[in-house]
Amino acid sequence: MNYSCLIKYSILRSQLLMHIIPKKKINLNLNSEQEIIYSKIKKERLTIFLKSIFAGILVSHLLKQYINYSDEKCYYISLTLLLTNLFYLLHPKSIYLLSILKSKDQIDAWLEYYKYMQWKSKIGILLSGIATIFILK
């Protein structure tokens, strides 16, 4: 059994499902100053994501020569995806949206959106896990 392929497909499926499940609109009623900061937050997160992909690919490429797997492609993609997620989670962020929200309505709207995104993530992982179980049988 090739576990690196199972990991690869599980991560890819859960990421795909995150994008298939409809995105919920968020209405925070930000003022112009908050809008500027929010734009900076989104740009920073995109930059961190791109750096994480690059770091994941680089580290996977460097480690590939030291580990002998029967399916090198599955190993490489699995490790890259895992490292990309890990690097993104561990990378320091300069500011969080919650820290610029002022009113209770803004905070409540953000919390509702955050919970929805967490739900989407968990559903993606759950459905991917179920698909993996059927593949194993």
C-alpha positions as a LaTeX table, in Angstrom:
\begin{tabular}{lrrr}
\hline
Residue & $x$ (\AA) & $y$ (\AA) & $z$ (\AA) \\
\hline
Met1 & 0.00 & 0.00 & 0.00 \\
Asn2 & 1.37 & 3.39 & $-0.97$ \\
Tyr3 & 0.58 & 5.74 & 1.91 \\
Ser4 & 2.19 & 8.76 & 0.28 \\
Cys5 & $-0.34$ & 8.54 & $-2.57$ \\
Leu6 & $-3.20$ & 8.26 & $-0.07$ \\
Ile7 & $-1.90$ & 11.34 & 1.75 \\
Lys8 & $-1.53$ & 13.20 & $-1.54$ \\
Tyr9 & $-5.04$ & 12.42 & $-2.70$ \\
Ser10 & $-6.55$ & 13.13 & 0.72 \\
Ile11 & $-4.96$ & 16.56 & 0.93 \\
Leu12 & $-5.77$ & 17.40 & $-2.68$ \\
Arg13 & $-9.39$ & 16.30 & $-2.28$ \\
Ser14 & $-9.88$ & 18.26 & 0.94 \\
Gln15 & $-8.38$ & 21.38 & $-0.69$ \\
Leu16 & $-10.58$ & 20.92 & $-3.76$ \\
Leu17 & $-13.69$ & 20.47 & $-1.62$ \\
Met18 & $-12.84$ & 23.70 & 0.23 \\
His19 & $-13.14$ & 25.51 & $-3.09$ \\
Ile20 & $-16.22$ & 23.65 & $-4.31$ \\
Ile21 & $-18.33$ & 24.37 & $-1.22$ \\
Pro22 & $-19.80$ & 27.84 & $-1.85$ \\
Lys23 & $-17.97$ & 30.73 & $-0.27$ \\
Lys24 & $-19.98$ & 32.78 & 2.16 \\
Lys25 & $-20.00$ & 36.53 & 1.67 \\
Ile26 & $-18.66$ & 38.54 & 4.56 \\
Asn27 & $-19.98$ & 42.01 & 5.29 \\
Leu28 & $-17.89$ & 43.64 & 7.98 \\
Asn29 & $-18.91$ & 47.23 & 7.26 \\
Leu30 & $-15.29$ & 48.36 & 7.44 \\
Asn31 & $-14.43$ & 52.04 & 7.39 \\
Ser32 & $-11.86$ & 53.33 & 4.86 \\
Glu33 & $-8.93$ & 52.93 & 7.27 \\
Gln34 & $-9.97$ & 49.36 & 8.08 \\
Glu35 & $-10.41$ & 48.60 & 4.35 \\
Ile36 & $-6.81$ & 49.65 & 3.70 \\
Ile37 & $-5.52$ & 47.44 & 6.51 \\
Tyr38 & $-7.73$ & 44.54 & 5.36 \\
Ser39 & $-6.24$ & 44.83 & 1.85 \\
Lys40 & $-2.76$ & 44.68 & 3.36 \\
Ile41 & $-3.73$ & 41.59 & 5.37 \\
Lys42 & $-4.98$ & 39.83 & 2.22 \\
Lys43 & $-1.79$ & 40.72 & 0.30 \\
Glu44 & 0.37 & 39.52 & 3.19 \\
Arg45 & $-1.49$ & 36.19 & 3.38 \\
Leu46 & $-1.11$ & 35.67 & $-0.37$ \\
Thr47 & 2.63 & 36.38 & $-0.09$ \\
Ile48 & 2.95 & 33.95 & 2.83 \\
Phe49 & 1.02 & 31.32 & 0.84 \\
Leu50 & 3.29 & 31.71 & $-2.19$ \\
Lys51 & 6.42 & 31.59 & 0.00 \\
Ser52 & 5.02 & 28.45 & 1.66 \\
Ile53 & 4.50 & 26.75 & $-1.70$ \\
Phe54 & 8.05 & 27.64 & $-2.74$ \\
Ala55 & 9.48 & 26.43 & 0.59 \\
Gly56 & 7.45 & 23.20 & 0.40 \\
Ile57 & 8.70 & 22.47 & $-3.11$ \\
Leu58 & 12.29 & 23.35 & $-2.22$ \\
Val59 & 12.44 & 21.21 & 0.94 \\
Ser60 & 10.68 & 18.30 & $-0.78$ \\
His61 & 13.14 & 18.51 & $-3.64$ \\
Leu62 & 16.11 & 18.55 & $-1.26$ \\
Leu63 & 14.79 & 15.59 & 0.76 \\
Lys64 & 13.74 & 13.56 & $-2.28$ \\
Gln65 & 17.26 & 12.36 & $-2.94$ \\
Tyr66 & 17.62 & 10.90 & 0.58 \\
Ile67 & 14.43 & 8.85 & 0.68 \\
Asn68 & 13.78 & 5.92 & $-1.62$ \\
Tyr69 & 10.10 & 5.42 & $-2.37$ \\
Ser70 & 8.53 & 3.21 & $-4.98$ \\
Asp71 & 6.31 & 6.05 & $-6.18$ \\
Glu72 & 8.52 & 9.11 & $-6.05$ \\
Lys73 & 5.86 & 11.39 & $-7.52$ \\
Cys74 & 3.31 & 10.63 & $-4.78$ \\
Tyr75 & 5.95 & 11.11 & $-2.08$ \\
Tyr76 & 7.09 & 14.40 & $-3.57$ \\
Ile77 & 3.59 & 15.85 & $-3.92$ \\
Ser78 & 2.49 & 14.61 & $-0.48$ \\
Leu79 & 5.51 & 16.06 & 1.26 \\
Thr80 & 5.19 & 19.33 & $-0.66$ \\
Leu81 & 1.53 & 19.72 & 0.31 \\
Leu82 & 2.19 & 18.87 & 3.95 \\
Leu83 & 5.15 & 21.25 & 4.17 \\
Thr84 & 3.26 & 24.03 & 2.39 \\
Asn85 & 0.44 & 23.82 & 4.96 \\
Leu86 & 2.90 & 23.61 & 7.85 \\
Phe87 & 4.96 & 26.59 & 6.66 \\
Tyr88 & 1.82 & 28.69 & 6.17 \\
Leu89 & 0.51 & 27.87 & 9.65 \\
Leu90 & 3.85 & 28.54 & 11.34 \\
His91 & 4.76 & 31.70 & 9.42 \\
Pro92 & 4.36 & 34.81 & 11.59 \\
Lys93 & 1.62 & 37.18 & 10.52 \\
Ser94 & 2.04 & 40.90 & 11.18 \\
Ile95 & $-1.61$ & 41.66 & 11.90 \\
Tyr96 & $-4.87$ & 39.81 & 12.30 \\
Leu97 & $-8.22$ & 41.08 & 11.07 \\
Leu98 & $-9.79$ & 40.66 & 14.48 \\
Ser99 & $-7.37$ & 43.20 & 15.94 \\
Ile100 & $-8.69$ & 46.01 & 13.69 \\
Leu101 & $-12.39$ & 45.38 & 14.19 \\
Lys102 & $-14.04$ & 47.98 & 16.42 \\
Ser103 & $-17.74$ & 47.28 & 16.81 \\
Lys104 & $-19.53$ & 44.26 & 18.18 \\
Asp105 & $-21.34$ & 43.89 & 14.83 \\
Gln106 & $-18.01$ & 43.66 & 12.98 \\
Ile107 & $-16.65$ & 41.11 & 15.46 \\
Asp108 & $-19.87$ & 39.05 & 15.31 \\
Ala109 & $-19.81$ & 39.10 & 11.47 \\
Trp110 & $-16.17$ & 37.98 & 11.47 \\
Leu111 & $-16.89$ & 35.20 & 14.00 \\
Glu112 & $-19.78$ & 33.93 & 11.87 \\
Tyr113 & $-17.55$ & 33.90 & 8.78 \\
Tyr114 & $-14.68$ & 32.25 & 10.69 \\
Lys115 & $-16.96$ & 29.48 & 11.99 \\
Tyr116 & $-18.29$ & 28.90 & 8.48 \\
Met117 & $-14.76$ & 28.57 & 7.06 \\
Gln118 & $-13.83$ & 26.17 & 9.87 \\
Trp119 & $-16.93$ & 24.12 & 9.04 \\
Lys120 & $-15.95$ & 24.07 & 5.34 \\
Ser121 & $-12.47$ & 22.86 & 6.26 \\
Lys122 & $-13.78$ & 20.08 & 8.50 \\
Ile123 & $-16.32$ & 18.95 & 5.90 \\
Gly124 & $-13.53$ & 18.85 & 3.28 \\
Ile125 & $-11.34$ & 16.72 & 5.54 \\
Leu126 & $-14.27$ & 14.46 & 6.49 \\
Leu127 & $-15.37$ & 13.86 & 2.90 \\
Ser128 & $-11.77$ & 13.28 & 1.85 \\
Gly129 & $-11.34$ & 10.75 & 4.67 \\
Ile130 & $-14.51$ & 8.93 & 3.63 \\
Ala131 & $-13.30$ & 8.81 & 0.02 \\
Thr132 & $-9.95$ & 7.43 & 1.20 \\
Ile133 & $-11.70$ & 4.67 & 3.17 \\
Phe134 & $-13.59$ & 3.60 & 0.02 \\
Ile135 & $-10.35$ & 3.65 & $-1.97$ \\
Leu136 & $-8.67$ & 1.37 & 0.57 \\
Lys137 & $-11.41$ & $-1.26$ & 0.28 \\
\hline
\end{tabular}
